């Protein structure tokens, strides 16, 4: 077996599209699920079962802005 050009990186909480930026695209993903509840909600960043200001705060703490 041979591996070449393998890249491993950490995804910041709130980087929903995994482009290594927490930006307007990710904010759009969060607001699209705003006030949704349930265990399978991917925008629930703190795993409390709902998308609210606590999740917005986590996204804000990891904000990268635009390139």
HELIX and SHEET records of a PDB file:
HELIX    1   1 UNK A   24  UNK A   32  1                                   9    
HELIX    2   2 UNK A   53  UNK A   61  1                                   9    
END                                                                             
